[in-house]
Amino acid sequence: MAREHEAARSSLLEVLRFARRERDSIADKMGQLKSNRLLARDRRAMAAAVDDRQREFDAAWEDRKAALTKHARFDSHVLQKQKEVFINTY
């Protein structure tokens, strides 16, 4: 499960890269229509929105990865104990 979780990360990161490209494209188009002072403020706002989403994604990803890793270690420990009990019983 942890490997599948990690494998899905690349597709989610691609979505974030797409959002950044779109943000840059929108900023360029806005630059053609607005003054530089207004454009700078809007670019900062868009950059902050995408960067905030990236930080939230990274934090949630690491939390979930840690939980899956902890669960996998617990499962491994339980399986090892079951094997020990089985070997000692028979």
C-alpha atoms as one frame of an Amber mdcrd trajectory, in Angstrom:
protein
   0.000   0.000   0.000   2.853   2.377   0.807   4.433   1.695  -2.612   1.147
   2.447  -4.385   0.836   5.617  -2.353   4.315   6.704  -3.434   3.677   5.769
  -7.072   0.616   8.028  -7.212   2.672  10.981  -6.022   4.168  11.715  -9.439
   0.754  12.167 -11.048  -0.339  14.496  -8.246   2.861  16.500  -8.544   2.178
  16.828 -12.274  -1.165  18.437 -11.434   0.654  20.973  -9.258   3.193  21.644
 -12.046   0.265  22.187 -14.421  -1.242  24.675 -11.957   2.051  26.573 -11.882
   2.239  26.698 -15.688  -1.342  27.934 -15.844  -0.602  30.518 -13.171   2.356
  31.794 -15.203   0.280  31.875 -18.385  -2.478  33.843 -16.680   0.076  36.259
 -15.226   1.547  36.832 -18.676  -1.888  37.564 -20.118  -2.658  39.885 -17.221
   0.604  41.679 -17.906  -0.662  42.574 -21.340  -3.768  44.163 -19.844  -2.710
  45.787 -16.569  -0.097  48.034 -15.099   3.017  46.442 -13.618   2.054  47.523
 -10.096  -1.266  45.684 -10.224   0.312  42.737 -12.008   2.932  42.282  -9.263
   0.228  42.136  -6.584  -1.847  39.644  -8.563   1.181  37.478  -9.350   2.077
  37.334  -5.668  -1.489  36.315  -4.814  -1.540  33.567  -7.452   1.922  32.345
  -6.497   0.924  32.217  -2.853  -2.197  30.208  -3.689  -0.273  27.591  -5.670
   2.587  27.501  -3.157   0.136  27.094  -0.273  -1.481  24.144  -2.055   1.977
  22.616  -2.612   2.851  22.932   1.084  -0.521  21.478   2.125  -0.073  18.606
  -0.324   3.471  17.877   0.878   2.434  17.914   4.537  -0.597  15.687   3.959
   1.469  13.368   1.784   4.161  12.943   4.414   1.570  12.398   7.172  -0.151
   9.680   5.145   3.179   8.106   4.187   4.229   7.997   7.846   0.912   6.400
   8.818   1.219   3.775   6.077   4.811   3.044   7.031   3.868   2.687  10.698
   0.984   0.393   9.743   3.270  -1.700   7.527   5.815  -2.072  10.347   3.040
  -3.123  12.728   1.734  -5.674  10.204   5.242  -7.015   9.717   5.730  -7.298
  13.469   2.412  -9.150  13.883   3.277 -11.560  11.063   6.664 -12.247  12.631
   5.047 -12.995  16.006   2.517 -15.304  14.328   5.344 -17.206  12.658   7.185
 -17.514  15.965   4.072 -18.824  17.704   3.406 -21.283  14.884   7.008 -22.538
  14.862   7.082 -22.900  18.657   3.692 -24.627  18.697   4.469 -27.291  16.118
